[in-house]
Amino acid sequence: MRKWIPLIAICLGTFMLLVDVSIVNVALPDMASDLHSSFTSLQWVVDMYALVLAALLMVVGALGDRLGHRRLYLAGLVVFAVASLACGLAPDAATLIAARAAQGVGGAAMLTSTTSLLNAAYQGRDRGTAFGIWGAVSGGAAAVGPVLGGVLTDRIDWRAIFYVNLPIAALAVVMTLRHLKSDQGPGRGRLDAATLDYAGAFAFTAFSGALVYGLIEGADQGWGSSTVLIWLGVAAVALLAFFLLELRVSDPLLDLSLLRNRSFVGLTLAALLVNAAAFAHLTYTGIWMQSVLGLSPIQAGLAVCPLALAAFVVSGNNARIFRKAPPQLPVGLGLVLVGVGALLLMLVSPGSSWTTALPGLIVSGAGVGAAMPVLMSAALGSVPRERVGMASGVVNTGRQLGYALGIAVLGTVFANRVQSFVTADGHLTDPHAAASALSGGRAQAVLAAVPADRRDTVRQLVHASFAAGLDRVYLVAGVTGIAAGLLVFALVRRGEPAPWERKPEPAAVAAAPEPSPAV
């Protein structure tokens, strides 16, 4: 059993960083109440981690090639643990958001190192077993996150969802130091400023941050606001600068010739859109379940578990179900199912219970299980062998950025719909403040602020406004999922063998396993 200790060390870090994507969802109402935060702040608590993770994956991967992946993994564990402590101690929303950004830095360092470390630690059949277990742990993090967050929030405190990372990180550090061999080869252990694409990394980070910030602030300040327009303009300029820089450097983060590959472009777009369609709406579903329906954090976590469980069951049987199908079939069909599941969630009405969401969650989960295991393998199989590592970084970056953008866009849709519904009703003296409180998960505070004789009327308004907001959110998510599936069918070339029928290539082994659908 000693030979599996390196696998355990790597899986501990992987589980921790992936759980932290979804663990905060069921704790948001308690965070909002304790920190007196606005809805915009709540969005950033969820979004900042995924945004920083997305923005840094490509450049941190390049650092690992130069400094050694074991060293980078250890640094990521330490940064993640310190940031988790800062999250738990945060006295206000601004500090919490900054600490979540630091968590994203540590998470990026760990995520880009795991496959390389596994590839170096195991050979032959052991390597296949190790990657299989690592993939199962990654997938399990999606299901465990909301439930673990609910248990810790309900039984202890929302801050415990961050404190739990400390002993896990400490154990992973000790095991890594003792049982993972250093991978510092020739040329490693030092940075070569001449070859590392700092400018491209800065431009891409500026694009991601400015775009997400502009989308989130658009819901709060209005789309005609000069602040919002400036930030969206900065995003456009930064994206243009990124492409121009990548044309000029000798060792770019992104080889732009890959964008001439129709299949790779289609699969990258699918990776970007699938997280936005399948997972971003769960933030607002969780707020509805707790704030309006009165479920506890544990109950809310369990209520959204069918999506992850359905994904786990289908993904485990993917090779049998799509035995000889080309990769565009499971990916395209899976994305369409994600969209159909989101549209089924539109059955939620003012009088609905949490069970109304079950059919939509299960169908979406089945779609995730069909698409996700094949998406990465198909993307890697569509590029030249020498670009497999870069393709893996691009697709993973797209997935993380898609989740961050999904939170921002759907949050804007939700907040605007709730505000327009509350304003049109006329029962509240300050509809703007009430809409902000409702969107931020403080429905009970709104009810407590009105006289007892009007409370039943306002309660009906709360239920109706949330249902209206969720209806729009699910509509956008559904259309996004179906559009992503159609893109795959239109762009991905036909006739390629299924990923599980291809002969493994050494360059692809480390990159092929798929991280958790929650990321």
C-alpha positions in Angstrom: 0.0 0.0 0.0 3.0 2.3 0.4 3.2 2.9 -3.3 -0.2 4.6 -3.3 0.7 7.2 -0.7 1.8 9.7 -3.5 -1.7 9.2 -5.0 -3.3 10.0 -1.7 -1.2 13.1 -1.3 -2.3 14.3 -4.8 -5.9 13.4 -4.3 -6.1 15.3 -1.0 -5.1 18.5 -2.7 -7.3 17.9 -5.7 -10.4 17.1 -3.6 -9.8 20.2 -1.5 -9.4 22.7 -4.3 -12.4 21.3 -6.3 -14.7 21.1 -3.3 -14.1 24.8 -2.6 -15.7 25.7 -5.9 -19.2 24.5 -4.8 -18.9 24.3 -1.0 -19.7 28.0 -0.5 -23.1 27.8 -2.4 -25.2 26.6 0.5 -23.4 28.9 2.9 -24.2 32.1 1.0 -27.4 33.1 2.9 -25.5 32.7 6.3 -22.6 34.7 4.9 -24.9 37.5 3.7 -26.6 37.7 7.1 -23.3 37.6 9.1 -21.3 40.0 6.9 -24.3 42.2 5.9 -23.2 41.9 2.3 -24.9 43.0 -0.9 -25.9 40.6 -3.7 -22.9 41.9 -5.7 -20.6 40.9 -2.9 -22.2 37.4 -2.8 -21.5 37.0 -6.5 -17.8 37.8 -6.0 -17.4 35.4 -3.1 -18.4 32.6 -5.5 -16.9 34.1 -8.7 -13.5 35.3 -7.5 -12.1 31.9 -6.8 -13.2 30.5 -10.2 -12.0 33.6 -12.0 -8.5 33.6 -10.6 -8.3 29.9 -11.1 -9.2 30.4 -14.8 -6.9 33.4 -15.3 -3.8 31.7 -13.9 -4.0 28.1 -15.2 -2.0 28.6 -18.3 0.8 30.7 -16.8 1.1 28.7 -13.7 1.4 25.6 -15.8 4.4 27.3 -17.5 5.9 28.0 -14.1 5.6 24.3 -13.2 7.6 23.3 -16.3 10.4 25.6 -15.1 10.3 25.3 -11.3 9.2 21.7 -11.0 5.7 20.5 -10.4 6.4 19.1 -6.9 7.7 22.4 -5.8 4.7 24.2 -7.4 2.2 21.8 -5.8 3.7 22.3 -2.3 3.6 26.1 -2.8 0.0 25.8 -3.9 -1.0 23.8 -0.8 0.6 26.4 1.5 -1.0 29.4 -0.3 -4.3 27.6 -0.3 -4.2 26.8 3.4 -3.2 30.4 4.4 -5.9 31.8 2.2 -8.5 29.4 3.7 -7.5 30.7 7.2 -8.0 34.2 6.0 -11.4 33.4 4.6 -12.5 31.9 7.9 -11.3 35.0 9.8 -12.7 37.5 7.4 -14.5 40.3 9.2 -16.2 41.6 6.1 -17.1 40.8 2.5 -14.2 42.6 1.0 -11.6 40.6 3.0 -13.4 37.4 2.2 -13.3 38.2 -1.5 -9.6 39.0 -1.4 -8.9 35.8 0.5 -10.9 33.8 -2.1 -8.7 35.3 -4.8 -5.6 34.0 -2.9 -7.3 30.6 -2.7 -7.6 30.7 -6.5 -3.8 31.3 -6.8 -3.1 28.3 -4.7 -5.7 26.2 -6.5 -4.3 27.0 -9.9 -0.8 25.9 -8.7 -2.2 22.6 -7.5 -4.5 21.8 -10.4 -1.8 22.3 -13.0 0.6 20.1 -11.1 -1.5 17.0 -10.3 -1.5 15.2 -13.7 2.2 15.7 -14.2 3.0 14.4 -10.7 0.8 11.3 -11.2 2.4 10.7 -14.5 5.9 10.8 -12.9 4.9 8.7 -9.9 3.4 5.7 -11.7 4.0 3.5 -14.7 2.1 0.9 -16.7 -1.1 -0.4 -15.1 -0.5 1.4 -11.9 -0.6 4.7 -13.8 -4.0 3.8 -15.2 -5.3 2.8 -11.8 -4.0 6.0 -10.3 -5.6 8.2 -12.9 -8.9 6.3 -12.5 -8.9 6.9 -8.7 -7.9 10.5 -9.2 -10.7 11.0 -11.7 -13.3 9.4 -9.3 -12.1 11.7 -6.4 -12.4 14.7 -8.7 -15.9 13.7 -9.7 -16.9 13.0 -6.1 -15.9 16.5 -5.1 -18.9 17.8 -7.1 -21.4 15.8 -5.1 -19.7 16.2 -1.7 -19.2 20.0 -1.9 -22.8 21.2 -1.3 -23.5 18.5 1.3 -20.2 19.1 3.2 -20.9 22.8 3.1 -24.4 22.3 4.4 -23.2 20.1 7.3 -20.5 22.4 8.4 -22.7 25.5 8.1 -25.6 24.0 9.8 -23.8 22.2 12.6 -20.9 24.6 13.3 -20.7 27.9 11.3 -20.1 29.0 7.7 -16.5 29.8 8.6 -15.9 26.1 9.2 -16.1 25.4 5.4 -12.7 27.1 5.2 -11.2 25.9 8.4 -11.6 22.3 7.3 -9.0 22.9 4.6 -6.2 23.4 7.2 -5.7 19.9 8.4 -6.2 18.5 4.9 -3.6 20.8 3.5 -1.1 20.0 6.4 -1.5 16.3 5.8 -1.0 16.7 2.1 2.1 18.8 2.6 3.7 16.1 4.9 2.9 13.3 2.5 4.2 15.2 -0.5 7.5 16.0 1.2 8.0 12.4 2.3 6.7 10.4 -0.6 6.7 12.4 -3.8 10.0 12.6 -5.6 11.4 15.9 -6.8 10.9 16.5 -10.5 13.6 19.2 -10.8 15.4 18.2 -14.0 17.9 20.1 -16.1 16.9 23.7 -16.5 14.3 23.5 -13.7 14.5 25.3 -10.4 14.9 28.7 -12.1 12.9 31.1 -14.1 13.9 32.2 -17.6 12.3 35.6 -18.0 13.1 35.6 -21.7 10.8 32.7 -22.4 8.0 33.1 -19.9 5.0 34.9 -21.5 4.4 37.4 -18.7 2.8 40.0 -21.0 0.3 37.5 -22.4 -0.5 36.2 -18.9 -1.1 39.8 -17.7 -3.3 40.6 -20.7 -5.4 37.5 -20.3 -5.9 38.1 -16.6 -6.9 41.7 -17.2 -9.4 40.6 -19.9 -11.0 38.0 -17.6 -11.2 40.3 -14.5 -12.5 43.3 -16.4 -15.1 41.3 -18.2 -16.5 39.6 -15.1 -16.4 42.8 -13.1 -18.3 44.7 -15.8 -20.9 42.0 -16.1 -21.5 41.9 -12.3 -21.6 45.6 -11.9 -24.0 45.9 -14.8 -26.7 44.4 -12.6 -26.0 46.8 -9.8 -25.3 50.1 -11.7 -27.2 49.6 -15.0 -25.7 48.8 -18.4 -25.6 52.4 -19.4 -23.3 53.3 -16.5 -20.0 54.8 -17.5 -18.2 52.5 -15.0 -19.6 49.4 -16.6 -18.9 50.6 -20.1 -15.3 51.4 -19.1 -14.6 48.0 -17.7 -16.2 46.2 -20.7 -14.0 48.4 -22.9 -10.9 47.5 -20.9 -11.8 43.8 -21.4 -12.1 44.3 -25.1 -8.7 46.1 -25.3 -7.0 43.5 -23.1 -8.3 40.6 -25.3 -7.0 42.3 -28.4 -3.7 42.9 -26.7 -3.5 39.3 -25.7 -3.9 38.1 -29.3 -1.4 40.6 -30.6 1.1 39.6 -28.0 0.7 35.9 -28.7 1.6 36.5 -32.3 4.9 38.2 -31.3 6.4 35.9 -28.6 8.4 32.8 -29.3 6.9 30.7 -26.6 3.2 31.8 -26.3 0.7 30.7 -23.8 -1.7 30.1 -26.7 -0.5 29.0 -30.2 -3.0 30.9 -32.3 -2.7 28.4 -35.0 -4.9 26.1 -32.9 -7.8 28.5 -33.5 -7.7 27.4 -37.2 -8.6 23.9 -36.0 -12.4 23.8 -36.2 -12.8 20.8 -33.9 -10.7 22.3 -31.2 -12.5 25.6 -31.3 -15.9 23.8 -31.1 -14.8 21.8 -28.1 -13.2 24.8 -26.4 -16.4 26.7 -26.8 -18.3 23.8 -25.4 -16.0 23.7 -22.4 -16.7 27.4 -21.9 -20.4 27.1 -22.1 -21.1 23.8 -20.3 -20.1 25.1 -16.9 -22.2 28.3 -17.4 -25.2 26.2 -18.4 -24.9 23.3 -15.9 -23.6 24.7 -12.7 -23.8 28.5 -12.5 -27.5 28.5 -11.8 -27.0 26.3 -8.7 -26.0 29.4 -6.8 -29.4 31.0 -7.2 -31.2 27.7 -6.8 -29.5 27.3 -3.4 -30.5 30.8 -2.3 -34.1 30.0 -3.3 -34.2 26.8 -1.4 -32.8 28.3 1.8 -34.1 31.9 1.8 -37.6 31.2 0.4 -38.4 27.6 1.1 -36.7 27.6 4.5 -34.4 24.6 3.9 -31.4 24.2 6.1 -28.0 24.3 4.5 -27.8 20.5 4.8 -31.1 20.0 3.2 -30.3 22.4 0.4 -27.0 20.6 -0.2 -28.8 17.3 -0.5 -31.5 18.7 -2.7 -29.1 19.6 -5.5 -27.1 16.4 -5.2 -29.2 14.5 -7.8 -27.3 16.5 -10.5 -23.9 15.3 -9.3 -25.1 11.8 -8.7 -26.7 11.5 -12.1 -23.4 12.7 -13.6 -21.4 10.2 -11.7 -23.7 7.3 -12.7 -23.7 8.2 -16.4 -20.0 9.0 -16.6 -19.2 5.6 -15.1 -21.1 3.9 -18.0 -20.0 6.3 -20.7 -17.7 3.9 -22.6 -20.4 1.2 -22.7 -23.3 3.6 -23.7 -21.3 5.3 -26.5 -19.1 2.3 -27.3 -18.3 3.1 -30.9 -19.7 6.5 -31.2 -17.6 9.4 -32.5 -16.8 11.9 -29.7 -19.1 14.6 -31.0 -22.1 12.4 -30.2 -21.7 12.1 -26.4 -20.4 15.7 -26.1 -23.1 17.3 -28.3 -25.9 15.1 -26.9 -24.7 15.7 -23.3 -24.8 19.5 -23.8 -28.2 19.4 -25.3 -29.4 17.3 -22.3 -27.8 19.9 -20.0 -29.9 22.6 -21.7 -33.1 20.5 -21.6 -32.6 19.9 -17.9 -32.2 23.7 -17.3 -35.4 24.3 -19.2 -37.2 21.7 -17.1 -36.2 23.7 -14.1 -38.6 26.4 -15.4 -41.4 24.3 -13.9 -40.5 26.0 -10.6 -43.4 28.3 -9.7 -44.3 30.5 -6.7 -45.9 27.6 -4.9 -43.3 24.9 -5.8 -41.3 22.8 -3.3 -37.7 21.7 -3.9 -38.9 18.4 -5.4 -40.1 20.4 -8.5 -36.4 20.9 -9.4 -35.6 17.2 -9.3 -36.4 16.3 -13.0 -34.4 19.1 -14.3 -31.4 18.4 -12.0 -31.4 14.7 -13.0 -31.5 15.4 -16.8 -28.8 18.1 -16.5 -26.7 15.7 -14.5 -27.1 12.9 -17.1 -25.9 15.4 -19.7 -22.9 16.4 -17.7 -22.0 12.7 -17.3 -22.3 12.1 -21.0 -20.3 15.1 -22.1 -17.6 15.7 -19.5 -15.5 12.5 -19.7 -15.2 12.8 -23.5 -14.8 16.6 -23.8 -11.2 16.8 -22.7 -10.1 13.6 -24.5 -11.7 14.8 -27.7 -10.1 18.2 -27.5 -6.6 16.7 -26.9 -7.2 14.2 -29.8 -8.0 17.1 -32.2 -4.6 18.8 -31.9 -1.0 17.8 -32.8 0.8 15.7 -30.2 3.3 18.5 -29.3 0.4 20.8 -28.4 -1.5 18.5 -26.1 -0.3 20.2 -22.9 -1.3 23.6 -24.3 -4.6 22.3 -25.4 -5.3 20.9 -22.0 -4.5 24.3 -20.4 -6.8 26.1 -22.8 -9.8 23.8 -22.3 -9.5 23.8 -18.5 -9.1 27.6 -18.6 -12.3 27.8 -20.7 -14.2 25.7 -18.2 -13.2 27.8 -15.2 -13.8 31.1 -17.1 -17.2 29.8 -18.2 -18.2 29.1 -14.6 -17.1 32.6 -13.6 -18.9 34.3 -16.5 -22.0 32.2 -15.9 -22.3 33.4 -12.3 -21.9 37.0 -13.5 -24.4 36.8 -16.4 -27.0 34.7 -14.6 -26.6 36.9 -11.5 -27.4 40.0 -13.6 -30.4 38.3 -15.2 -31.7 37.1 -11.7 -31.2 40.5 -10.0 -32.8 42.5 -12.8 -35.8 40.2 -13.0 -36.4 40.3 -9.3 -36.1 44.1 -9.2 -38.5 44.7 -12.0 -41.0 42.3 -10.5 -40.9 43.8 -7.1 -41.0 47.4 -8.5 -44.0 46.6 -10.6 -45.9 45.1 -7.7 -46.0 48.3 -5.6 -46.4 46.7 -2.1 -43.0 47.7 -0.8 -42.0 51.3 0.0 -38.4 50.8 -1.1 -38.5 48.2 -3.8 -34.9 48.7 -4.9 -33.6 47.9 -1.4 -36.0 45.0 -1.1 -35.0 43.5 -4.4 -31.3 43.7 -3.4 -32.1 42.0 -0.1 -34.1 39.3 -1.8 -31.3 38.6 -4.4 -28.8 38.5 -1.6 -30.7 35.7 0.2 -32.3 37.9 2.9 -35.9 37.2 2.3 -36.7 36.8 6.0 -35.3 40.2 6.7 -37.6 41.7 4.1 -40.6 40.0 5.7 -39.6 41.0 9.2 -39.4 44.7 8.1 -43.1 44.9 7.1 -46.1 45.2 9.4 -47.7 41.9 10.5 -51.0 42.6 8.7 -49.1 42.9 5.3 -46.7 40.0 5.9 -48.8 37.4 4.0 -49.1 39.6 1.0 -45.4 40.4 0.9 -44.6 36.7 1.4 -46.5 35.9 -1.7 -44.6 38.6 -3.5 -41.3 37.1 -2.3 -42.2 33.7 -3.7 -43.4 35.1 -6.9 -40.4 37.4 -7.5 -37.9 34.5 -6.8 -39.8 32.2 -9.2 -39.8 35.0 -11.9 -36.0 35.5 -11.4 -35.3 31.8 -11.5 -37.4 31.4 -14.6 -35.2 33.8 -16.5 -32.0 32.2 -15.2 -33.1 28.7 -16.2 -34.2 30.0 -19.6 -30.8 31.5 -20.3 -28.9 28.4 -19.0 -31.1 26.1 -21.1 -30.6 28.0 -24.3 -26.8 28.2 -23.6 -26.6 24.4 -23.1 -28.6 23.6 -26.3 -26.6 26.1 -28.3 -23.3 24.6 -27.1 -24.5 21.1 -28.2 -25.4 22.4 -31.6 -22.0 24.1 -31.9 -20.3 20.7 -31.2 -22.3 19.0 -33.9 -21.6 21.7 -36.4 -17.9 22.3 -35.7 -16.3 19.0 -34.5 -15.2 16.8 -37.4 -16.9 13.5 -37.8 -15.3 10.1 -38.2 -12.7 10.3 -35.4 -12.5 7.3 -33.1 -14.0 7.5 -29.6 -11.4 8.6 -27.0 -11.4 5.2 -25.2 -10.7 3.4 -28.5 -7.5 5.4 -29.2 -4.1 4.1 -28.4 -2.7 6.1 -25.5 0.1 8.5 -26.3 2.7 9.4 -23.6 2.2 13.1 -24.1 -1.5 12.8 -23.6 -1.6 10.5 -20.6 -0.9 13.2 -18.0 -3.5 15.6 -19.5 -6.4 13.4 -20.4 -8.1 12.8 -17.1 -11.0 15.1 -16.5 -11.3 17.4 -13.5 -14.6 17.6 -11.5 -17.6 18.9 -13.5 -18.0 21.6 -10.7 -14.8 23.3 -11.8 
